[in-house]
Amino acid sequence: MRKDPIIIKKRGEDGSKIITIRIKLDILKALDDIAAESNYSRNELINIILQHGVENIEIQ
């Protein structure tokens, strides 16, 4: 019987980078409210919102 190895990647090697930002408390509260209602994590929501913004920004 052949034994195939279980392959795992080290954490953090998913193409993401950890950064620190300052965010206004009212925005943070709104994100937390949306996260609770939608069952997404705050991190997932921020990435969704940022991706949308990057794809739809218009610089004049």
N, C-alpha and C positions, 0 to 999 in steps of 0.2 A: 504494500500500500504506500503510495506516494504522499509525503508530507510537505505541503506547500507552506512557506513562511507567511506569517501575518506581517504585512508591511504597514507601518504607521509613519506619519510625518511629524517632525518636531513642531511643537506649537509655535505660532508666529510666522510660519513659512507659508502663509496663504495669500501673499501679495498685499498684505495690509501693513500699515505703519501706525504705531501708537504715537499720538500727538496730544498736546495739552492746549485747550482753548479757554477763553473767558466767555461766559454766556450770561446774559441778563436773567435775573431770577424769574421774571414773568414768562420768558421763553422756555426756561427749564420746566416750570410748572406746567405749561401748555404741552410740552413734549411728554412729560410724565403722565398727564391726563390722557393723551392720545395713546400712549403705550399701554396704559391700563385698559382702555376701551378696546384696543385692536389686538391685544395679546402679542404685540411685537416688543422687543427690548428697545430701550432708549437708543442704544447703539445702532440697531437695525434701522430704526426710524431716521436717525440722523444721516445714515448712509443713503437711504432712499431719497430723502429730501435734497441732500447735496448732489446726488447723481442727477436728479431732475433739474436742479438749478444749473449745473454745469452743461447739461445738454440743451438747455433752453435759454441761456443767458444771451442778451443782445447788447453789445457794446456800441455806443454811439459817439 
